[in-house]
Amino acid sequence: MNELTLIQKIAVWALPLLFAITVHEVAHGWMARRLGDSTAHLLGRLTLNPAKHIDPVGTILIPGILLLLGGFIFGWAKPVPVDWRNLRDPRRDMMLVAAAGPLSNLVMAIGWGIVMKIGLVLVEGTPMLGMPLVYMGGAGIFINLILMVLNLLPIPPLDGSKILSGLLPPQLAMQYNRLEGVGFFILLALLATGVLGSILGPPIYALRRLIFALLGL
């Protein structure tokens, strides 16, 4: 997308990013409700209205800076509250609640792939309509795969850590969960040193190639 201006890049990335982050959080809340905890529903967080989920830093500032720098673009929304005490099987169900977010990103990545394919079909006849869909579909695939792979990292409080915690023996899980206070700083260090991109890159590009192959892109 080097040929796009900054305004065009913002226009292309804004909708996929908002959907990726919003649906990710709603998926957590939806799964929690299915498993017995209605906290998110009672607080009005089971909605696709982005205003209910936007975090000024994670949804706007960080993605904006990364867009300007031209690196991996990712962000986060306000976490959907989940009260594990209401879940029918807390250890198992917290794993399912955590997995729902990344799974929703995978589904959206495929959905944006379909948008991209439609855009490619329209390009020949109506390029003014087709090209925006191609660019937005490509952005949607990329941002959702980034969020999926990023959140599956076993670094507290990312979703991957909650899945791993549910697999560990209870005593070891308690010690592991104590890392949550420093998890954000670990992520920042990985990002600043370029290690995060090296970790995320291979699985993201492999999944993107797979989606392209499945959809004939």
N, C-alpha and C positions, 0 to 999 in steps of 0.2 A: 504494500500500500504506500510505497514511497512517493507515488505520483499524486497522492491526495494531499490537499492542504490540511492544516491543523483543524480548521472548522469542519471540513469534510470528514476527517478522522473521528472527531467528536460525534458528528451526526451518525456515522456508521457504527461506532462502538457503544453509544449511550444506551440504546434500547436493549441490545443483547446483554450488556453488563447488568442493567437494572433487573431484567428478567432472570438472569442466571443467579443473582444474589437473592432476589425476592423469593423465587420458587424454591430455591435451596432451603431457605428458612421455613417456608410454609410446609415443605415436605417433612421436616423434623416435627413440626407441630401436629401435622395430620397423622403421622405415624404414632406419635405419643397419644393422641386422642383415641386412635384405634386400639391402643394397648392399655387404656384405662386412665390416662391423665389428660384432663380437659383444661389445664392451666392456660395454654396458649389461646385456646378458643374463648375462654372467659375474659381474657385480656384483649380480645379483638385482633389477635395476631394471625389468625388463619384467613388472611385476605391477600389478594394480589396487588393491593394498593401500595406502591413503593414507599409512600410517605410514612407508612406504619413501620417500615423496616430500615429506612435509611440511617446510616451512621455517618455523620459529617466527615469524619476522618477516613473510615474504611470504604465508604461508598463513593465519595467524591474526591477528597484530597489525594489519597494514595494512588488510586487509579489515574487521576489527572496527571500527577507527577510522573508516573511510570509511562504514560502515553507520550509525554513530552520527551522523556529520556529514550524512548524507543525500545525498551526492554519488555520482559514479561509483564503483562497487565493482569493484576488480580486485585481483589478487594474483599470486603466483608460487610455484612449488615449487622444490625442489633440482634444478638442471639435470641432465638425464641426460647422462652422459659419452659423448662420441663422439670416437674417434681417427681423424682424417681420413686418416692414413697407411694405414689398413686398407681404405679405400674404393677401389673399382675405378677410378673417375674422380673424384678428390677435389673439383675445382672444381664439376663438374656435380652430383655426389652430395651435397655439402654443401648445395646449393640445394634438392635434393629432401628431404633430412632436415629442413631448416629449414621448408619449406612444409608438411610433414606435420602439424606442431602446429596451425597456424591452420586447416588443412583439417579436422582432427578436431573443432575447435570449431564449425565450420560444420555438420558432420554432427550434432553433439550439439544444436545450436540447433534444427535441424529435428526431431530426436527429442523434445526438450522441447516443441516445438510440438504434436506428436502427443499427448503427455501432457496438455497444456492442452486440446486438443480433446476428449479422452476425459473430462476433468474437466467440461467444459461440458455434455456429454451427460448425465453423471451428476448434475449439479446439480439438475435438476428432480425426480428421484426420490429421490436420497440426497445431499442437500447437505452432510452431515457428511463424506462421502467425496469428493464432487466439488469443493468449494471448495478444500481443500488442494492438490488436483492442479492446479487452475486457477492458484493463486498460485505453486506450485512450478514449474509449466510456464513461467509468465511470467518468473519469476526465472531459470530455466535458459536461456531464449532470450536474455535480456538479458546475463547474465554471460558466456555463450559468445561472443556477438557483440562484447562489449567486449574480451575476450581475443584474439579473432581480429584485430580491427582494430588494437588496441594493438600486438600482436606483429608486424604487418605494417609498422609504422612503420620507416623506414630509419635507426634510431638504434641503434648498437652498444650492447649485444650482442643486441638483439631480433632475432627471426627475419627480419624484413624487411631488416636490414642484411646478413645472410648471403646472402640472395637477391641483393641488389644487388651485394655483393662478388663473387659468382660471375659477374656480368654485366660487371663492370669489367675493363679490362686489368690483368694481374697486378701491375704496378708501382703503378698507381693504387689497386688493391685493398689492397695492403700499407699504403699511407699511410692509407687510409680506415679500415682495421681498427684503427689505433692510437688511434682515438677511443673504443675500448671502455672505457678507463680512466675516461673522463669521462661516458660515456653515461648512467649512473644519475643523476648530478647534473643532467644536461640534463633528464631525465624529471621529477625532483623540482621543478626550476625551472618547467617547463611546467605541472605539477600545481598548484604554489603560486600561480601567476599566473592560473590559470583557462584558459590557452591550450590545455592538453591536452584539456579538455572540449569546447572549440570545434572542435578538430581531429577528435576522435573522434565527436562527436555526429551530424553529418549522415550519414556512411556507416552508423553503427549503426542509426539510426532508419529509414533507407532500406531496409536489409536486413531489419529487423524488419517493416516494412510489406510487403515482398516475401514473407516467410515467412507472415505473416498471410493475404495474398492467395492464396498457393498452397494453404494448408490450410483456407481458408474460415473464418478466425477473426474 
